[in-house]
Amino acid sequence: MLPTILNENSRRNALLLTPYDPVTGLGATGDRIATLSPSGSMEHIPRSMTDDPSFAVVQASPAAWRRLRIRHDFEYWAATCVTIRDKLTGADVKLRLNRPQRRVLALMEGQRLAGLPIRLIMLKARQWGGSTLILMYMAWIQCCLRRNWHSLICAHVKDTSATIRAMYAKMLDGYPEELWEEESRPEFRAFERSLNTRVIPGRDCRVTLASSERQDAVRGTDFAMAHLSEVAFWSDSVQRSPEAFIRAVCGGVARVPCSMIVLESTANGVGNYFHAEWVRSKRGDSDKTAVFVPWHEIDIYTAPVTDAEALWESMDAYERGLWEKGCTLEQIQWYHDKRREYASAAQMAAEFPSDDVEAFASTSRSVFLPEAVEALRAGCLPPVAVGELVTSAPVGYGALVVKEFRPDPLGRLKVWKMPQSGGRSYNRYVVAVDIGGRSVHSDFSVISVIDTLTPDGRPEVVAQWRGHIDHDLLTWKAAAIAQWYDEALLVIESNTLETDNSTTCRPDNSLFTLSELNHVYRNLYYRVARDRVTLAPEPRVGFHTNRSTKAMVITRLIGLVRDGGYVERDLDACDELDMYECDASGRYAAKPGHHDDILMTRAIALHVALTPP
């Protein structure tokens, strides 16, 4: 067995050592043709260069040849014109692309050469030069391909913008004069006394530097390219949100060749704008191509293997999985040694993720396995209908008379499967209600509908209502949805209603509403409680969540998520699962700033549906 493994490892290492020389073009990206340059050297040049009408003219001039080549070959331009500071040594060096940079470049060049707008969303893990690549690619377009082509570089904080300005200035200061075709020397000049905008003389290309802290400073400006950095860490509030700002900026970037929008960030948990856009891109629902670079694609993460047999025998299931993914033994040796620095494998995976699921994993206190939640995401779908139910009355008996489902893009009721017609199947559907607040700043109220009669036997989410509403109206709306779904078993989480009954600032008569509903709707869920005076057991309407019952339903949900025991349809529910934690005291709760209202309806509905009567 070991000789076979060693032979395969040698093959993999040989692939990693494929010769690469950006000056000659050997091993460079794209469709290339080997040809003799005017200086007599063999060069592998892009096919687009040979298709250029100027190609025949530059055959006799080495300088003209080089100037033409930098307009078609980014890797050659980077290796001859771009000076950067090496992060490991601190020395000034030319930009020679590493393997991850070349892979991302191939994606951007593929879009550019096809005449498409360049659109990427990039999830960063460790420092492999992703931001440097994007910045210099934009600079190449401005210095070599386009005039009057303005760019925006918006970082998370102001200090990062200053670093970006220094990188641009270093590139222009070290630009070879013989390859600069403008009369003005290459430099970064202030534009009309602006503190945030610089202009490249001769090219008339402006570069605006901004931060997410000062979003208003760049609104309404004409940009052809936008690099938006560390988006997952941008402040999100009612007054200022990443989504609104990015929509405002990117909406003005025309969808034309060489236009460019890149969102990039390290992960900062799930449920934020960056994560949502990443998921959309992975699903093919966005205009952006999703790019992730795992740790094992970065060349520096290897270590010598002194005893291959001992390493192979010591590898756990995760490390065997790395081998199956194509890692070399040298890469696994590095991972094996590095992991000793961390208290758990989960912490190591969060710092050096092998895939985007690990990158987005929030904390070691996560309740649900990230890979299990990701498997649930695979089943999520856009709803087949969005709208509201039209009933004869908003409350009372008329609320149970459903006239129709009225489609409305602004409606709160999402439907993945309509109620099944035909003979009634008792308690086929279970409807669970989690009651939130009334204002837009409070928790959401959620009504979830679970179908228990599915072909593969797994309960399936078929509908969901989520919004803010008065509690009495929510109660009757839930009853209407339950009535629509074949007079479903209606499970109302009663804590909030019982608390509301004792408030004096706004008496809601919530328990009266529940009592009234009990006389009208025939299929309500009851729990067994004890009378406070006699201590005799008595049935009460609703599911009461306390520390004991919460642990019970969450424990069951953990198993269902882990084993793929139910079918989820809503991506927001998966986000809540990802952001659910067990704190130091052992209590389950959403991570600060996030919600668990959808999650709780799933936990309650599935527990009731799977518990024998």
N, C-alpha and C positions, 0 to 999 in steps of 0.2 A: 504493500500500500504506500509506504513512504517514498520509494523511488518514483512512483507515478505522481505523487504530490510535488516532489522536488522538480520533476520535469515540467509540470504545469507551472510551477513558480518561476522557473527559468524562462519559460515562454512569456509569462506576464511581465517580468522584468525587462525582457528584450523589447516588448512593445513600449514600455515607458521610456526606453533609451533611444527611441527613434530619432535620428539626426535632425536637428533643427538649426537653421541659420537664417535669420530674417533679412540679412544683407544680400545673400545670394538667392534667398527665397526657398531654399531647400527645406522641405517639411512644413512650409507655411500653409495657411488656410486658403481655401478657395480653389477654383479651377485655374491651373497654372500651366504655362508652356515653357519648356527649356529652350533657351536661345542664347546666342553670343551677343554680348553688349558691345558697344563701340570701343570699349577699352580692351576687348578680347577675352573677358571672363565669361564663364557660363553662368547664366542667371535664370532662375525660375520666376517668370513674371506673370501677373494676372492676365487672363485671356482678354479682359476688358481693355488692357493697355494695347494689345496687338490690334484690337478693333478700333482704336482711336485713330481718326484721320491724320493726326500729327505723328503717328508712329513711323511712317516712312521718312519723314523729314528729319527725325532726330538720330537716324542711324549713323551719321558722320560726326556727331558731337556728344562726347561723354557727359558734358554739363547739361545739355538739352535733354539727353536721355534720362538723367537723374531727376530733372525737374518734372519730366512727364511721368516718371515712375512714382514719385511721391503723390501724384494726383490720383493714382489707381491702387497703390499698395500701402495700406495703413501700417502694416508691420515694418515695412522698409522705412517709412517716414518716421515711425516711433524710434527705430534703432539708429537712425542717422541724425534726426533733428530734435529729439526730445530728451532733455536732461532732467532727471529726477533725483531725489535724495533716497538712497538705499536705506530701508528701515532697519536692516541688520547691522550694517557697517557704518552708516551715517555719511558715506562718501557719495559724491555726485557721480551718477552713472547714466548711460543711455537706457532708454526703456526697451527692454527685451521681454516680450510677453511670455508668461509661464503658461502651463497647460490649461488651467481654468480660464485665464484671460483669452487664450486663443479660441476656446470653445464658445465663449460669449461673443467674441468678435465675429465668429462664423455666423451666429444668429443675426447679428446686426447687419453684417455685409449681405447676408442672404436677402434680408428685407430691402436694403438699399438698392442692390443690383436688380431686384425685381421691380423697382419703381414704386415700392410701398413705403408708407410712413413707418418710421422705426418706433416700435412700442415694446417696452420691456417692464416687467416687475421682477426685481432681483432680491432674493432672500439671502442675506450674508451670514456666514458662519466663520469666525476667525478672520484674520487679515490675509487676504490673497490678492489684494490690489484691484478689487472690483470698482471702487470709486475712482481710482486713478485711471483705469481703462475708460470709463464713461467720460470723465473730464477731458482726457486727451483725444478721444474719438470726436467729441464735440469741437475741440480746438482744431483738429484736422479738417473737419468740414468747414470751419470758419477761415482757416489759413490757406486751404488748398482748393476747396470745391465751390464755396458760395461767398458772395459779397452781400453786404447789407442783411446778414443772417444772424439775428439777435438771439441770445440765450439767457436763460434764468437758471441760476444754481441756488437752490434754497436748502439750507442745512437746518439741523435741529436747533442749534444755538449759534450765537453771533461769533464766538471764537472759532468755530469750525469754518465759517465763511472766510475768516482771515487766513486760515491755513490754505484754503482753496485758492485765494487770491495770490498767496506766495507761490503756490505750485504753478499757476498760470504764468506769473512773472518770471520764474526761473526758466520755464520752457522758452519764453520769448527772448529772454536775455541771452540764452545759449544757442539760439537758432543760427545755423550756418548761413552767412551772408550770401554765398553763391547760390543757395537754394531759395532765397527770399526774392520774389519777383516784383515787389513793390518799391517805389522810390523812397518812401518813408521806411526807416529802420523798424524792425520788429520790436514792439514794446507795448506795455500796458499804460494807457494814458487815461487820466480822469475825463469823464464826459460831462461837459457843461457844469463843472464844479460839483458834480454829484459825488457823494461819499460812497454810494453803493454801486455805481455803474462805471465800468471802464470800457474803452474802445480800442480796437486794434487798428492803428493808422494804415491807410491804403486799402484795407479790406472793408472798412466801414461796418465792422461787426461789433456790436456791443455785448458785453458780458455783465449782467446784473447779478450781484451777490446779495442774498437776503437770508433771513432766518425765520423759522416758524413763529418766533416770538414777535416779529414785526411783519405780519402778513399784509397789512394794509398798504405798506410802502410799495408793493409791486402790482397792485391791482390796476387793470386797465392798460398795461404796457403791452406792446406788440412783441411777441416772442415766436420764434420758429422752433426753438428747442428748450426743453425744461428737464433739469436733473433735480429731483426732489429726494433729499437724503434723510435717512433715519425717520421715516414717516411714522413708524409704529410708536415713536416717542413724542409726536406732536401733541400739544395740548388739545383736549377735546372738551368743549363746554357748550352751553346753550348759545353763548355769544360768538364763539369761535370754534369751528370744527375742521379737521383735516379734509373731510369730504367736500365741504363747501368751498374751501380755499382751492383745493386741487381742481374742482369742477370749474371754478372761475378762471384759473390760470390755463388749464389744459383746453378749456372750451375755445380759447382764442388761438390755439395752435392748429393751423390748417392741416388737413390730412393730404399732404403733398409729399413727393419724394424729398428725402433728406430732412424732413421735419422729424422731430425726435422728442419722445417723452419717456423718461425712465424713472420709475419709483423704486427706491432701494432702501433696505433697512435690515438691521439685525432684528430678530424676533423679540416681541415684548408681550408674550401671552397671546390669547385668542380673544375674539369678540370685539377687537378694535377695527378701525377702517382698513389698516394695512392687511390684517389677516383676512378680512372679508374679501378684499380685492384679490388677494393671493388665491383664495379658494375659488373665486369666480374665474380667474385666469386658468387655474388647473383644470377646471371643468369645461373650458373652452367657451365660456359665456362673456369673456372680456376681450377687448381689442389688444390686450397685452400678452406677450409670451412670458410664461413663468420660468425663472432661472434660479436654480439652487446649486451651490457648490459644496459637496460633502468634504469632510476633513481629509479623507483618503485620496482626494484628487489634488491635494496640495503637496508638492514634492518634498518639502522639508520634514513631513511627518513620517519618517522611516527610521528604523534602527537595525543595526547588524544582528543577524541571527547566529548565535554560536552553537546552539544545539537544536536543530530543527525537530528532531523526534520528541525531545522534552517539551518544546513549545506546542507541538501538535497534540500531545497527550494532555497538556494542561489547559487547552482551550475549552471555554465553556460554550453553551449553546449560542450566545450572542456572537462570540468570536468566530464560531463555525459559520454563522450567518454572514459575517464579513467575508470569509473565504468564498462562500457561495455567491456573494455579490461581485467577486472578482478581485478582491484585495490580495496583495502579495503577503508572503510570510513576514517580510521586513516591515510592512505597514502594520500588520497585526502585532508584531513584536513591540513596535512603538506604542500602540494602543494598550497592549497588555501591561507594559511598564508604566505608562502615564496614568492608567486607571488606579494605580496604587496611591496616587496623591489625593484621591477623592473617597469620601466615606461610603458612597454607594455608586452602583452602576448607573443609576438614574441621574446623579449629579454629573458624572462623566459624559453621559449622552447629551445632557443639556449644554455642556460646554463645547463638546466636539461631536455634533450630531452627524449621523450617517444619512439622514433624510430629513425632509421638511417637517415630518410629524414630530421627531425628536427635537427639532429646532424650536417648534412652537410650544412644546411641553412647558407648562408654567412653572411649577415648583415641585419639590419632592413631597409636598403634602397633598398632591392631587389625589382625589378619591377614585377617579375612573382612569383606566389604562389608556394612554394616548393612542396607542395602535388600535385599541378596541373602538374608541370614539371615531377614529379615522375610518374604520370599516363601516361604522354606522353612516358616515357622511356619504359613502358610496351609494347608499340607497336613497339619499335625499333628492327630491325633484321639485321643480316649480309646480305650484298648485294648478289644477285644471280649471279652477274658477276662483275668483275673488269677489266678494260683495257682502250682502247682508240679507237676512231673512225678513220678509214682509209678513207681519202678523195682523190680526184684526185689531189688537190693542197692545200697548206697550206693557201693561200689567194686567193681572187678574186672568180669568179664564180665557179672555180673548188673546192673550199672549201665546196660548197653546194652539191657536188656530192659525197654522202656517199657510199663507196664501201662495207664496212663491219665493224662490231664491232670485234676488235681483242683482245681476252683475254690476260691480262698481269698483274701478281701480283704486279708489280711496277707502273701500270697505275694509273691515277688520276680520272678516271671516274668510279664512283660506280653506279651500276644499281640494283634497287630493283624490277622493272617491266619493261620489254622490251616494246617498242612501240606496241600498239595494231594494228593488221592487220585488214583489212576490209574497209568498207566505211569510208570516211573522215568525222569526226565530227568537225565542225568549232570551233577553239579555245578551243578544249578539253584540250589541254596542254598549260600551261603558263611557260615560261622560263625566270627567272630573273637573272641578272648578277650584282655582286658587284665587282668593280675593285680595286685590291690592288696594292702592289708594285712588282717590278721585282726581287729583291734580296731575299735570303732565310731568311734574318733578318727582312723583312718588312711584312706588313699585307698580308694575302692570297687573291687571287682572287677566287671567287666562282661563279659557274653556278648551279642554282637549277631548277629542273623540277617538276612542280606540275600537277597532274591529277585531273581535276575537274569533270570528269564523273565516279563516283564510285557507287557501289551498295547502300551504306548508305547515299550518298549525301555529304559526307565530303571530301574536297580536301585532296589529299594524295601525299606525297613526293615519287617520283618514281625514281629519278636519281639526281646525284650531281657530279660536277667536282670541285676540289679544288687544287690549286697549285700556283706557281709563274711563270710568263710568260710575255713577252712583250705585251703591250696593244693592238697592232694591231693584233697580233696572237690570243690573247684572244677573241677579237671581232669576228673574223672569226670562231674560235672554237665554240663559243656560237651559231653562226648562223648554223654551221654544226649540233650541237646537236638539235637545234630547228627544223631544216629541217628533221632530223631523227625522231623526235617525231611529225610526222604528220603536218609539217609546222606550228609549235606552234607559239603562240603570243610571240614575243621576246621583253623583257623589259630590256633595258640596263640603269643602273644607270650612268648618263652621267657626273656627277660632275668632276671626275678625268680626263675624256677625254677632257672636256672643259678647265680644268686647264692646262693639258699637252700641249695644243695647243699654250699656251703663254710662255712656258719655252724656254730658250735660251741655256741651258747647253746640252740638248739632245732633239732636235726637233723630235717629234714622228708622226707628221701629223695625230694625233688621230681624229680630227674632219673630216679630209679628208677621213680617213678610214670609219668613221660613215656615211659620205655622200656617199661614194662608196657603202657601204653595203645597203644603202637606195635604190640604183638603182638596186640592185640584189635580195635582199630578200624582199618578198612581204608582210610579216606580222609583221611589226615593230610597237612597241608601240609609240604613239605620245602624247605629252602633249601640252596644250595651253599656250603660253607665249606671252609677249608683245614686239613688236619691240622697241629697245632702242631710236630710233629717232621719229618715228611716233606714238608710243604707241599703234599701232593697234594690235589686237590679231593675232597671227600666230602659226601654228602647228610646233613643234620641236620634233625631234627624241630623245627618251630617257626619263627616269624618273629623275628629278632633286631633290636631297635631300637637304632640308634646314630645319630650326628649325620648321617651320610650317608643312611641309609635313612629316618630321620625326615623330613629335608628332602624326600626323594623322595615319600613318601606324603602329606605335608602340601601340597606343591605341587600334587599331583593333586587333592586335596580342595578346595583353593582354587578351581581351575578348575571343579570340579563344582558347588560352591556358587554361584559366580558365574553359571554358565550354566544353573542349574536342572537339572543332570545326574543327580540322583538324588532320590528321594522320601523325605523325612523324616517320621516319625510322632510322635516324642517331643519335647515342648517343652523338657525338660531338655537335650537334645542341642543345641537352638538356643541355649539360655543359655550353654552351654560354647563354642559357636562365637563368640558375642558377646564373651566374656571371654578369648579367646585372643589373645596378643600376640607380637610379635617384639621382644625386648629390645635394648638398645643394642649388645650383642655379636653380634647376629644369631641368637640362639637362640630357638626357638619354645617357649612355655610358657604355662600358664594364669596369669591375673592373680593376684597373691598373695591367698590366702583362697578360691580357687576351684579347680575340678577340670577335668581334661581326659580322664578315663577313658572316657567315652562317645565323645568325639570321636576318640580314638585307635582304638577298635574300628571306627568308621566308616571312618577313613582306611585302616586295614590291610585291612579286608574289601573296600572298594571298589577298592583298588589291586590286590589279588589277583584279584577278580572281573573286572576290566577289562584285565588283562594277559594276552596270549595265552600259552598253555602252551608 
